[in-house]
Each structure stands twice: as structure tokens, then as C-alpha cells.
Amino acid sequence: MASPMELFIWRGDWGLPSVHTDSLTALAYARFAGAPLKVHKLSNPWRSPSGTLPALKTEQGLCLQPLQMLEYFKKQGYNADYRLSVKESADTLAFISLINEKLLPALIYTFWVDAKNYVSLTRPWFANTIPFPLSLYLPNRLHERHLEQLQLRLGSQALNSEEETEAQILDEASECLTLLSQRLASQSFFFGDSPSSLDAVVFGHLAPLLKAKLPNSKLQQHLQLLDNLCGFCNTVLSLYFPTEHTDTVSDTRRSAAPCETDEDPHKRRNQVLSVLVGLVAMLGYAFLSGILSIKRVSARGALPAANRLTEEGDEEE
Amino acid sequence: MSIAHDVLFSQMAAAEPWPENAMLYQPLKGEQILLSDNASCLAVQAFLRICNLSVQVVHRANAEYMSPSGKPPFIHVGNHVVSELGPIVQFAKAKGHSLSEGLDEVQKAEMKAYMELVNNMLLTAELYIQWCDDSTSSKITRSRYGSPYPWPLNHILAYQKQWEIRRKMKAIGWAGKNLEQVYEDVDQCCQALSQRLGNQSYFFNRQPTELDALVFGHLFTILTTQLTNDALSEKVKNYENLVKFCRRVEQNYFEELDHESRLSPTSRSLRDTPPK
């Protein structure tokens, strides 16, 4: 552990350390296990060494899957699961599968497919977060990728009418939330008093759903009815991410003027870029329409009779 | 199945008793069915037998295309066509046949979670080995999958299916795995199931549930299917209680019915090692 591990994740918002499920899972587990991490909160996935987020840079290379990251943390001796009995480890695996099969499709649906949410929350968030030239391309790319993922997960069922599919996905997810709530019961974490990898996975999936301001929030409403799950998310936030949690208040206050400090360099660059683009366009128009023209003035032909405008144009160039 | 169907089930299906002429459709047993499909079909058969609901098993080459969800098997009961284990369990429940009534809330949650574990890891691993392992897919899977169709079509359909499965693997993050890692996942899953089962006869004490049917379907198929090598079945054989569990279900629910339903093709298919 000469050099600390580096974790690259999507940057946070809505009072969360990251808005992205996989990023949150990995980060939460690292906090639970007390692994020393250098966390890079990025708004541009191309800055990560793999080109995708999240990514864990280790001495042996890159980990991209959140579950692989958990495995790696365990191998490094940062194990939050060491107290679990074999049966509890088996349960962990089973519930992670349940979340993966039932809840994840609904999350993708809620954030990326549902037209209202996508247009008024997800897309603007990513378009505003990702820096300028990429923000024209990456949100669409992410959207396509999520749609494809959902379609492949559902198989040919997706060919049925959209309403049926929607109802089915959300129904299964609500059932999954209820099951989780029943399993958690009145404990503070899933296996007793301290968090384990299952807690990290559940937190990663539920926190964005709970905290995002979704306009169309069927699943969110169902989650809000399950008090113990909401309480669980807030406990994890306040115990393991105290800074982000207190940020919430100030965040909502200045949400009208989004984070000047973070975005300042990009803003300046964007301003310069837009002025340049404007200038090029104006000059281009001027040349094309003949308002300006460049004449090569040889030494002998340098007559004062040459067009006044031309001279000015030349000097500018 | 959809909500609309669920509502239909509960309103209409409840009134009618289970008919005599219920039918279960699955792909051709001898030369076509694949490991993963066989596992799903066997799981459904086991569930229906545990519920003591009679069905006639029908083998059709195009069962996959007849199924409303695009995956075999499916049952045809009265006016209803229902595919895959989850919806079939729901359907049977609407008719008043349920195996998980006696469980409390937490146990039900655990049962659902373990069922997803089997679907998420065992089923995906079976698909991976079938379609993404080059030697298995070229020696076994593609030729079996295309076997009912004439020459150019058999290759076209098989490659199309393979392409589809590989895209799916990519979407769920399995594309980067190699065969060893997949076997490791299977091992992990079996270990979890074995721990959960312990010394009990069934996963939730003495009474089998739909989880038992699902686990039986997958493990029994893995144990009795000949692939290019034995690596997959060896992983399951390491867990003695799982192997015993499979024998137990087979004895209790498939062999005792044997003499009654000698005509049913399923009883034979379980005695013999299913080919492939």
C-alpha cells in the first residue's frame, strides 16, 4: 500500500457524495471498511483512466465493476464483512442478486427512459455537469447505452407495449423494495450494528432514488413509504459522509446559482471559446459576402487607391 | 407477466379449477434443448409436480417462438398462456395452489432473493458457457440450437442467437469475464445455496417451495448434462448436500409418479442422462 488506491467517480449532487449508483456503492464500501482512498469526483468521464466511471486505479491495474472493487478491497485487508457468518454471506449474495435483477432495471427506467424524468432531470444534470464540447455528445451516448442495457436485460419482453413493460418493471421493483424493508426490519444495518457489503449495495441503489428531485416519482413515493429504508439511507449519509450531508442545506440554498467555484475554469474557457467561435463566424461571413476581401499587395502595386476596408482587414488578420 | 394479466388471473382464473388438459410446451428434448432451457423447463415441471398439478408435456421445435416472453417453457391452461417460472407461480397461486403460504415475511423475502441468485448467477453462467465459450458453442450449442431448421437457416438463427446473448453479456458486465471466473461464480453461488440448505431436507424446512423447484431444475440439469468437459458439474458435485437434495426431489416427486404417468415423456428424460 505504498501508493493509495485512487477511485474515480461521478461527482455528487442532491446532498449525495456521488449521483451514480456504482460510484456510490464502491465509495460507501470503502468508507465502511476504512480503506484509504484518493477520491476523484469528476464531471467528465474521459478524465478517468478507463474512460468510464467509476474506476478504481490500483497497483495491479484497473477495476471497473463495483463488485470487483469490493473484492479488491477485501483482498487488501479492508473487509467490512469479516463478522458475517457463512449463512449471512450467502444471504448477502442472494440479496445483491435480487437488487441486480429487480431494482436495477427500474432505476434505469426511472432515470433514463421515463420521458418526464429524463427531459427535466437526468439529461439537464448531465448536460450541465459534463464540460462543454462533450456535453453535446456524452448525454446522448449515456442515454443510448442505458436504453440498450435495459432492452437486453428484458429480452424480447420489451417488444410488448410500453405501458405493460413499465408497469411490470415498477411493480417488481416495488416488491423488491418491500422485501428489503422486511429484511432490514428495525435493525440499523442489514446484519446487525455495523455495515457490510450488502449495505453498500443497497445504499448505492436507494440513495439516488431517495434524494433526486424526480418529477415522475412512482417508485420514489413507494420508497418514501418504507420508513426504515429511508432511515437507513440517512443514517449511512450522516455517519459516513458527514460533509456531504451538511452540504445539503447550503446546496439547496445556492442551487439557483450552481457552484461557481467548481466550474470557474471551465466557465472562463467556455466564454473565451464562444467569443472565438463568434468572431470566426462573423469574419467568415464578411469574407464570403465580400464585405472584406484580402488582396495580395505586392511592393510595386502598393497604391493608396486600394480599398480602405481591405487594409483594415489585413491588419486585423 | 403484466399487471393486466395478473388482474385477469386473480379475477377469472381463481374461479376455474385446474383443468385436466393443461399443457406444458418445451423445445425438443433429444436433439434441440439447451442446458439453460432444460434447466428452466425442469424447474417448472418440478414446481407443478410439487403442487400436484398435472400437465402434459409437449415438445415443439418452435417452443421458443410460441412463448409469449420469448423464453421456454410455457404452460397452456384453459384460456391462459403463461411463460417462465415466476409468472407460472403467480398463476398457480391465483388458482389456490401455493407452496410459500406457510413462510413468514422475512422468509419470503429470503426465498425471493435466493431465486434471483439462481437466475442471476447460475442461469447467466449457463448462458455464458453455452454461447460465449468458443468450444462449447461450436461443438454443441450452435448445432443443437439450429437442428430443427434446414441448411442456411440453422446457421443464421444460431449465430443471431449467439450475437444476442453476447450483447446481453456485455450489457450486464459479463463480457470481460473468462471461463475460469464464470466457474468461480458458479462455485460461489453453489456455496451460498449449500450454506443456506445446511442439513435441512428443503430450503425452508420440511416443505418444498418454488425455490426448491428452481434450484432442483438448475442443479439437476447441470449434474446430468454432458458438456465438452466436466468442470461445471464438478463444481456442483463438491457440495454433497446439494447433490443429495437433487436426489431427494427426484425420488419424491419424479419417481413415485412414474408408474402413474408412464406415458409422460418427462419421467423417462429424468432417468436417462439428458443428451448434450
Interface residues (C-beta under 8 A of the other chain):
Chain A: L64 Q65 V86 K87 S89 A90 D91 L93 A94 F95 S97 L98 N100 E101 K102 E148 Q149 L152 R153 G155 S156 Q157 N160 E164 T165 A167 Q168 D171 E175 C176 L179 L180 Q182 R183 A185
Chain B: M1 S2 I3 A4 S69 G70 K71 E105 V106 K108 A109 E110 K112 A113 Y114 E116 L117 N119 N120 M121 E164 R167 K168 A171 I172 G173 G176 Q188 C189 Q191 A192 L193 Q195 R196 G198
